Amino acid sequence: MENKSFTEKEKFERVEDGNKVKIEVVLNAYAYSQKYSWLLSIFVKSEFFDTKESIVTLLELDEFSKYVGTRIVDGWSELYFYAQESKSLTKKIHPLLSSLQYPYETNVTKDNKWEFFHNYLYPSELEWHHIKSEHIITMLLEEGDDVTKERPVEHYVYFDTPTQKEKFMKQLPFEGFIFKDEIELEEFDNGIALEKIHAVDKHSVALHVEQIYEKVIQECGYYEGWSTVLADEAN
């Protein structure tokens, strides 16, 4: 079972300077980058507050700005928007923020290249794989699967050249990953299916994805993802 669909917004976590950061990102936000160049940051001293959606609705009204994501770290919620101009940003939002029961701060800065969005909100390649994994795990759970049970799991990698693929194959097996099959598809040249027996709960999958991802990147390859069957079907 595998899944490649994503919602408009995705949530994931990362660690920055030893702190866990919870991130919500609007995946298609960069499509608005030619229209909006001013970054509005709103910091609220609370991880949860009822007026978040009201703030988003107000600032997106009449395409005044575009909500691009939220970061939650060290007890603060950080909301981010890109807007066309800066003059009336804080004035527009101040009345609503003043009604909050929590301390807050705002900041407006020019960000033509959307560097903040790419560096602090958008998922890295490895984070993308963790997001994809959570989608697959959710589908398995919806089917009543016990994701803590071990079963064969296929992981897919590919390379730019046959030489790179052959060099990688000579290093198999490693960390319990064994060769399963070669993959030759139009969109998936020089591919290999690897197999390993492991559970598919969030922690186990993240561990194994990171193992194979780091190894493949070292060999100038690409990690594509994984798939499996329900535990009951594997027995």
C-alpha positions in Angstrom: 0.0 0.0 0.0 1.3 3.4 -0.9 0.0 6.9 -1.2 1.2 9.9 -3.1 -1.6 12.4 -2.5 -1.2 15.5 -0.4 -3.6 18.0 1.1 -3.4 21.8 0.6 -1.9 22.0 4.1 0.5 19.6 5.6 1.8 19.3 9.2 5.2 17.9 10.2 7.8 18.4 12.9 11.5 19.2 12.9 14.2 20.0 15.4 16.0 23.3 15.3 18.8 24.1 17.8 17.5 21.3 20.1 13.9 22.6 20.1 11.0 20.6 18.6 9.2 22.8 16.0 5.6 21.9 14.9 5.0 23.2 11.4 1.9 23.7 9.3 2.6 24.7 5.7 0.4 25.7 2.7 2.0 23.7 0.0 0.9 25.7 -3.0 1.7 29.1 -1.4 4.7 29.8 -3.5 2.4 30.1 -6.5 1.6 33.5 -5.1 5.2 34.7 -4.8 5.1 37.0 -7.8 2.1 38.8 -6.2 3.2 39.1 -2.6 6.6 40.2 -1.4 6.1 41.5 2.2 6.4 38.9 5.0 4.1 39.5 8.0 5.0 37.5 11.1 2.6 37.3 14.1 3.9 35.8 17.3 1.4 34.8 20.0 2.4 33.4 23.4 0.2 30.4 23.2 0.3 27.1 21.3 -3.5 27.1 20.8 -5.8 30.1 20.5 -9.4 30.4 19.1 -8.8 33.4 16.9 -6.2 31.9 14.6 -8.7 31.2 11.8 -10.2 34.7 12.3 -6.8 36.2 11.8 -6.3 34.2 8.6 -9.7 35.0 7.3 -9.2 38.8 8.0 -5.8 39.0 6.3 -6.8 36.9 3.3 -10.0 39.0 2.7 -10.0 40.5 -0.8 -6.6 38.8 -1.5 -5.0 41.3 0.9 -2.4 38.7 1.8 -1.7 35.0 1.7 -1.4 32.7 4.7 1.5 30.4 4.2 2.0 28.6 7.4 2.4 28.3 11.2 5.3 27.3 13.4 4.8 26.3 17.1 8.0 26.4 19.2 8.8 27.0 22.8 5.2 27.9 23.7 4.7 30.4 20.9 2.6 30.2 17.8 4.1 32.0 14.8 1.7 32.8 12.0 3.2 33.9 8.6 1.6 35.8 5.7 2.9 37.3 2.5 1.3 40.6 1.4 1.4 43.0 -1.5 2.3 46.0 0.6 3.3 46.8 4.2 1.8 50.1 5.2 -1.6 48.9 6.5 -0.6 45.3 7.6 -0.3 45.9 11.3 -3.1 48.5 11.4 -5.5 46.0 9.8 -4.7 43.2 12.3 -4.1 45.2 15.5 -7.8 45.4 16.7 -8.1 41.6 16.5 -4.8 40.9 18.1 -5.6 43.4 20.9 -8.5 41.2 21.9 -6.3 38.3 22.6 -5.6 37.2 26.2 -2.0 36.4 25.3 1.1 38.5 24.7 1.8 39.0 21.0 4.3 40.6 18.6 4.3 41.5 14.9 7.0 42.1 12.4 7.0 43.1 8.7 9.9 42.6 6.4 10.6 42.5 2.7 11.2 39.0 1.3 11.0 39.1 -2.5 12.5 35.6 -2.9 10.4 34.0 -0.2 13.5 32.8 1.6 11.8 32.5 4.9 9.1 30.2 3.4 11.7 27.9 1.8 14.0 27.8 4.8 11.6 27.7 7.7 8.3 26.4 6.5 8.6 24.2 3.4 9.6 20.6 4.1 13.1 19.3 3.1 13.3 16.2 0.9 13.6 13.9 3.9 10.7 15.7 5.6 8.6 15.1 2.5 9.3 11.3 2.8 8.2 11.4 6.5 5.0 13.2 5.4 4.3 10.6 2.7 5.0 7.9 5.3 2.4 9.3 7.7 -0.2 9.2 4.9 0.5 5.6 4.2 0.4 4.7 7.9 -2.9 6.5 8.2 -4.3 4.4 5.4 -3.1 1.2 7.0 -4.7 2.2 10.3 -8.0 2.9 8.5 -7.9 -0.6 7.2 -7.6 -1.9 10.8 -3.9 -2.9 10.4 -1.7 -3.4 13.5 1.2 -1.3 12.4 3.4 -2.5 15.2 3.6 -6.0 13.6 6.6 -6.7 11.4 6.1 -7.5 7.8 8.0 -7.3 4.5 8.4 -3.7 3.4 9.6 -2.6 0.0 11.7 0.5 -0.4 12.4 2.1 -3.8 15.6 3.8 -4.9 16.9 4.9 -8.3 20.0 6.4 -9.9 20.9 8.6 -12.8 23.2 6.0 -14.4 23.4 2.2 -14.6 27.0 2.4 -13.2 25.7 4.2 -10.0 23.0 1.5 -9.6 25.5 -1.3 -10.0 27.9 0.3 -7.5 25.1 0.6 -4.9 24.0 -3.0 -5.5 27.4 -4.3 -4.7 27.0 -2.9 -1.1 23.9 -5.0 -0.5 22.8 -6.3 1.9 23.2 -3.5 4.5 21.2 -2.8 7.7 18.9 -5.7 6.9 17.9 -4.3 3.5 18.2 -6.9 0.8 17.8 -6.8 -3.0 14.3 -7.6 -4.2 14.0 -6.6 -7.8 15.2 -4.2 -10.5 12.8 -1.5 -11.7 12.7 -0.1 -15.2 9.9 2.4 -15.8 9.7 5.4 -18.0 9.7 7.8 -15.0 11.9 5.5 -12.8 15.1 4.6 -14.6 17.9 2.5 -13.0 15.6 1.6 -10.1 15.9 -1.0 -7.4 13.3 -2.4 -5.0 14.8 -3.3 -1.6 13.1 -5.3 1.1 13.3 -5.4 4.8 11.2 -6.9 7.5 10.1 -4.3 10.0 7.1 -2.7 11.7 5.4 0.3 10.1 4.5 2.5 13.1 5.7 6.1 12.8 8.9 5.6 14.7 10.0 2.4 13.0 9.3 3.8 9.5 11.1 7.0 10.2 14.1 5.1 11.4 14.3 2.9 8.3 13.5 5.6 5.8 16.4 7.7 7.3 18.7 4.7 7.1 18.1 4.0 3.4 17.8 7.7 2.5 21.2 8.6 3.9 22.8 5.6 2.2 21.3 6.3 -1.2 22.2 10.0 -1.0 25.8 9.1 -0.3 25.8 7.1 -3.5 24.3 10.0 -5.6 21.0 8.2 -5.8 17.4 9.1 -4.9 14.9 7.6 -2.5 11.4 7.2 -3.9 9.4 5.8 -1.0 8.0 2.5 0.4 5.0 0.2 0.2 3.8 -2.8 2.1 0.7 -5.0 2.7 -1.5 -5.4 5.8 0.1 -7.5 8.5 -2.5 -10.2 8.2 -1.9 -10.5 4.5 1.8 -11.0 5.0 1.3 -14.1 7.1 
